[in-house]
Amino acid sequence: MPTSSPFLTPCATTTSNTLALISLKRDETIPALLHAPTPTDPSDPIANTRFGSYPHSTLLHLPWGTQVAASNVGARERKRGKKRKLAEVNNNPANASTTTAQEDETPAQEEPAFEAAASGFAHIVPPTPETWTASLPHRTQVVYTPDASYILQRIRARPGDKVIEAGAGSGSFTHAAVRCVFNGYPNSGDDEKVIRGRVYSFEYHEPRFQALQNEIKEHGLDGVVTVQHADVYAQGFSGAQDVTAIFLDLPAPWMAMSHLTRGGPTQGGPLHSDRPVCICSFSPCIEQAQRAAAKLRELGWVDVGMAAVQQRRIEVRRERIGLMEEGLRGVTAVPATVGEALGRLRELEGKTAVFNAKRKKNDKRDKGAINGHTTEMDVDARSGTVGDGAVNGHHENGEDMMSKKGLPSGSKQQRLKNNLEAAKARKLYKEGRLTHRTEPELKTHTSYLVFGMLPPEWTEEDETKAVAESLAFEKQEVQKRDKVEEVES
């Protein structure tokens, strides 16, 4: 296992036995735990995607952000098949003398390398809480980046803090929280007096707990994340100490709030004894949020309030309209003016007239052939000319309607070719009307966030000390003012 986590201290390049993310397009990323072939395990794992196949050997030792071409895996398998057949022939006793001489003269062949595919590519990017949230295997509904970033800001999580997370689920918030509180690995040889940040994660569902525990180990976060399988409703938050930030993603968060008490030599609760503690409850229903807020007020929490994050991405693009856009990528061609619409209608009417004329002449020719008579159409057909209109690709005056490229000058194929050639000389990024709209599909779900803050305990001794400090400060200010008045007088 890696001594450090790629989420916290990533290397400059991809390495074996570490997590990497293969970015296929903006909203499609897949995780891959890279493995290099070894003498004991010579197999080369392959990540198969809709944009091609990527053997792990082609993804190793590359700078993050590198564009990687897809590999033609089938070509290598065919080469292996040829080598296997050659080996079978060489193992034949009848060919032993011949093959021995050939082996002495021919050097040993290396394993055939992967060939680049004709199309397909991807980018290899480092794992972060944001990219991991977009690519992780969903075991439950996840806390997406907009919610997670707002929650961590409101509960005042910072490097060196201890955080409780109840209801870990798929581990999305776990990765975001550990990056927020990380200030060094434990037993790293630095100053031992420095308090290291840690995340205490609790999960009731055992299969999800085991899956999350394995992911934390694979990602190198087991030194800063403690995952426990427990029922926080009944057992509380055992093992957590000096916690200053809490996140509850539970069906009934109010049932676990009674276990959130201050710690100390006698009390033994998970919360810090001297610092303010902030809490957030994540609930999909407004009734859950109401009960959670009422329970917080009952237990003495202050600044209780609710918020909902309505984050939307805005897509900005240029809208181009006109028949000259037909055939271009990302454009639905419609007439931009009445003149364009009338021109297209005239073109269609002309094609319809030519088609009808040709059909009538064919009908006359077929009818004459049936009756045993020779018609004018038969004579025209034998001579290769047509009497009326533009039929068979010729005008009345014999002018060829075929373009220089072999396509009919009025055909759709020729029109699309002309539009593509004209687009090369245009500046499409400057044309059209600039528009924007919100994204059509939102990767989020309804959530109500209930926040609260538990102030430090205030005893009579603290009150007496505060009054004494206040009186001493006022006395010093009076003395300073008296000295200033004496100097001025």
N, C-alpha and C positions, 0 to 999 in steps of 0.2 A: 504494500500500500504506500501511497506517496506520503512523504513526511510533511508536505505542505499542501494546501488546497488550491486548485486552479481558480476557485471562486474568490479567494482572498489575496493570494500572491502568485499570479500566473507567470509562467515562464515566457520568454520571448518567442519560443517556437513550440510546436506540438511535440509531445513526447509519448513514449509508450506507457500503458497502464494509467492514463489520465483521460478525463472526460473532454471531449470536443463536440462542438455543435456544427452540423452541416446545414448551412443556410441555402435553401433552394430558391426561395423568393421572399418577398417582404413578410408575408404572414405564414410561411411554411418553413419550419426548422426541425431537424431531427437530431437527437443525441446519439453519440457513438463513443463507447469506451474503447479507445484505440489499443490494439495489441500488435506487437511486432512478431514475425515468425522467429521461432527459436529452434535449436537442434532437437529439443525434446518435443516441441509442438510446431512442426513446419507449416501448418496450415495458415493461410492468410485470410482472415475474416473479410467479408465483402458487405458493404452497406448498399443495398438495392433500393433505389428511389424511382420515382416517375421520370426523373431527368437523367437517368443513367445509373451505372454501377460504379462504386468507388471502393476499391480494395484498401485496406488499412495501410498497407505498405506505401501507397501513393499519397497518404495523408500525413505521414510522420515527418518530423524535422522540417516543417515548413513554418515561416512566419505567420502569425495570426492575420487573418484577412486575405490570405492568398486565394486566388481563383484557381480551382483545380478542374481539369478536364475529365470527363467521364472516360472510363476504360472499357475496352472491348474484351470482356471476360471470355466470351466464346472462342475467340481466336487462340487464347492461351490454352484452353482445354483441348482444342484440336491439335495444337503442337504437342501437348502431353500425350495424346492418343497415338500420334506418329512415333514418339519416342518409346511408348509402351510396346507397340507392335515391333519396332526394331529390336527391343530387348528380348522379346519372345523369340524372334528369329535367331538372335545370337545365342540364346540358351539351347538351341537345337543342337544335339551332339554331331549331327552330320555337317554342321557349319562351324564346328569348333575351331578347326585349323585356320579357316579363312578369317573368322572374326578375331582370332587372337592376333594375327598379323595386322589387321586393320586397327585394333585398339592400340597397338604399339605406335602406329604412325599418326593416329588421329587424337588430338587432345580431348580431354573430358569436356562435354557440353554443359553449360550452365543452365540453370532453370530459366525457361523463356520468360521475358519480362512482359508486363501488360502493355498492350498497344492502346493508343488514344482512340476513343470512339469518334465517329464522324460528327456527332453533335452531342450537346449536353455538357453542362458545367455547374459547379457549385462553389460556394465560398466557405472556407473553414474559419470559424470565429471562436473566440474564447468563451467559456461559460460565465455568465453573470446571472444574478437573480432575475433580471428582466428576460433574458433569452431563455433561461431555464423555465420560467413560468409559461412562456409561449410554446415550449416543446415537451414538457414533462408528461408522463403517463397519468391521466386523470383517474384517480381513485375516488375522489369526491369533488364537489365544486371547489374551485381554487380561489384564492384571494389574488386578484390581478394587480398589476403594478400601480395604477392610479390609487386604488384603495390602500395598498400596502405602504406606499410612500407617505400618504396623508396620515395614516394611523401612526407610523413611526415618528412623524413630526409632532403629532398631538400628544403622544405619551412620553415625549422628551427623551427618547432613546438616544444614547451617545456612546462613544468608545469607552469601554470599561464598565458599563452598566450590566446588571443582571436582569434578564427578561424571562417571564413566564409565558408560555404559549400552551393553551389547553384546547385540544381539538386540532391536532396537527394535520390530519387528512393527507393530502398529497405532498405536503412539505413546501409549498410555494412561499408562505410567509416565513417559514423557518429559515430559508436561504436569505431572504431580505433582511431579517432581524439579525442574523449572525454577522452579516457584512456591516451592519450599522453599529454593533457593539464591539466589533473586533479591534483589539489594540495589541495583539501579539499572541503567540502560541504559549500554552503553559509549559514550564520547564524548558524554555528556549535559551536559558543562559543569561537573560537580561536581568534587570533589577528585580529581585524577588519580592520587593515591597510593593511593586506596582500591582494594582488590582486588575485582573484580567476579566474582560467581558465574557459572558456566557449566556446561553439560551437553554432554559429548562423546558423541554417539550413533552407534553403528555397526550397520549392517545389511548382511547378505551378499546377500539376494535383491534383485535390481535393481529389479523392478517395485514392490516394497514400499518400497525406498529412495526411488524417485522420487515415489511417492504421499505418503510422509511428508515429504519435502522440500517439496513443494507445500503441504501442510497447514501446515507450520511458517511458511512465508512468508505464507500467507493469515491466519494467526493473529497475525502480528507478532512472532514469537519468533525470527526468524533472527538477531537481534543477540545472543541469549544461548544459543542452541542451535547446535551444529555437528554436522551430519548427514554421515556419510561412508559410502561404499559400499566395504566392505573385508572380507576374510576374516581375522578376528582370530586364527584358529588358526595361519595361516602368516605373516601380516604384522604381527601385534601391534596395538598401539593408537597408531599414528603420529599426531602432531599434538596429543595430549593432554599437558598439563604440570601439575605441582603438584597432582595429583589426591589427594584424601583420602577419597573414598567410591566404591565400585565396586558395580555391579549386573550380574550375568551371567544372562541368560535364554537359554541355549544348550543344544543337545542334549548336547554333551560339554564342559562348562565346564572340566574339568581340563586340556584341551588348550590353553586360552588363559591359564591361570594362570602358566605359566612366563614369559610376557611382562610380567608385572606386577613390575617392578623399580623401585628407587629412581632418581630423577632427579638431575642434577647436571652440573657442567661436563664430567666424563669419562664418566659412566655413560649419561646420556641417556635414562633410563627415564621412564615417565609419572607415577610416584608422587612425592609430596612427599618431599624429602630429610630434613626435620627433624620432621615431625608424624606421629603414629600414623595408620594407614590402616585403614579398615574395609571389609569385603567381604560381599556376600550373593550366593548362588547359588540360582536358582529352578529347581527340577527337579520334573517330575511323577512320577518313579519313585524308589523308595527306593534302587535300585541306583545310580542317578546320584548321589544324595545321598551314598552311602557312598564312591564313588570321589572325589567332590569334596572330602569331608572328609579323606580319606587324602592327597590331593595337597596340600592346604593345610598339613597337619602336616609333610609332607615338605619343603615350601619354607620352613618356619620360622614360619608363622602360629600364633598362640596364641589361646586362648579359643574354640576351634572347637566349635561345637555346632549342633544342628538344632532347628527349631521348625516347627509347622504352625498356621495360623490357621483356627479353626473358628468363624467369625462367623455368627450367626443372628439374623435380625430376629424380634421377637415381635409377633404380632398380638393386640391386646386388643379385645374386643367384649363386648356384652351378649347373652346367649342368652335369648330369650323363647319360651315354649312355651304352646300353647293354641289352641283353635279361634277365639278372638277375634282372633288374629293373621293369620287367613286373608286374603289379598289385600294385605297390607302388604309393603313393599319389604324385601328381604333376610331374609325369615323363611320357614321351611318349617313350615306349620301342621300340628300333630299334637295329638291330645287330651292335655290335661295331667292329667286325672283319669279314673277309671273312669266317673264320672257323665257327663262330656262324651262319652266313647266310647259309652256306652249311649244317650245322647240322640241322637247322630248315627245310630246303628244303627236306633233307632225311627223317625227321620225317613226314612231310606232305605227301611225296610220299609213305611212308610205310602205313600210315593211308588210303590213297587212294586205295592202292593195296588191303588191307584187306577189305575195303568197297566194292570194285568191286567183289572180290572173294565171299563175302557173298551174294551179289546181284545175281551173276550168279547161285549159288547153290539154292537160293530161286526161281529163275526163273525155274530151272530144276525140282525142287520139285513141283511147281505149274503146270508145263506142264505135268509131270507124273501123277499128280492127275487128270488132265483133261482127259488124255488118258486112265486112269484106270490101269496104270502100277505102280509097286513099284520100286523105284529107290534107289540107294545107299544113296542118301540124306535123303530119308524117314527113312531108317534103322538107319542112324546116328542120325537123329532127335529124333527117339524113344529111342535110347540108351543114348542120352544126350551128344554125342561126335561128333566131326567134323573131317573129314579126312584131309583137307588141311589147313595149315596155322593157324594163330591166329584169330579164329572167335568165337563169343559168349563169349569172355573174357578168352579163354584157348589157350595155346600153343599146338603144336603137341605132346610134351612129357607130356601133362597133367598139366603143371605148371600153377598155377593160376596167371592171370595178374592183379587181384584186389589188391590194396594196403591195408595196415592194417586198414586204416580209411574208407574203403568201396568205394574208388574212383578208377577208372582205373588208373594204374600207368603212362600211357602216356597221360592222359586227361589234358585239360587246367586247370580244377579246381584244380587238384593235383599239377600242376606246379605253380599255383599262391599261393597255401598254402605253398609250399616249399620256394618260394621267400619271403613270409611274415615272416616265421619262421627264415630264414637266415638273414633277415634285422634286427631282434632284437639284433643280436650279432655284427652287423656292426656299425661303426661310420659314419653315413651318412653326418654329418655336416663337415667332413673332406674329403670326397670323391668327385670326379668329378672335372671338370674344372671351375675355378672361372670366371664368366662373369658378365658384366654389360651392361645396355642399358637404354635409356631414356624411360619415361613412355609412353605407347601407346596413352592414352587419356589425353588431357590437359584441365584442368578446368580454362580456361582463354579466352580472346578474344583480337583481334587486337586493340591496343591503342597507340596513339602518345601523349606524355607528353610534353607540352610546358611550360618552366619555365622562370621566369623573376624576377627582383628585382627592387624595387622603393627606391632609396636612400633618406635619409632625405633632406628636403628643405634646401638650402644654401643661406642665405641672405647676404647683405652687412655687417650687424652687425656681423654675424657669421664669415665672412671673416676678418673683423677688429680685432675681438677678437682672432681669431686663429693666425693672424700675430703678435699681441702683445704677446701672450703666447710663440710663437716661438722665438721672439727676447729676451724675458726674460730668456728663457731656454739657449739660446746661450750665453747670458751675464753671467749667472751662471757658465757655463762650462769654459768660458775664465778666470773668477776669480779663479776657482779651479786650472786651469793649471798654472796660475801665482804664486799661493801659493806654488805649488809643485816645481816650478823652483827656487823660493826664498829659500826654504828649502835645495834643492840640492846644491845651490851655497854657 
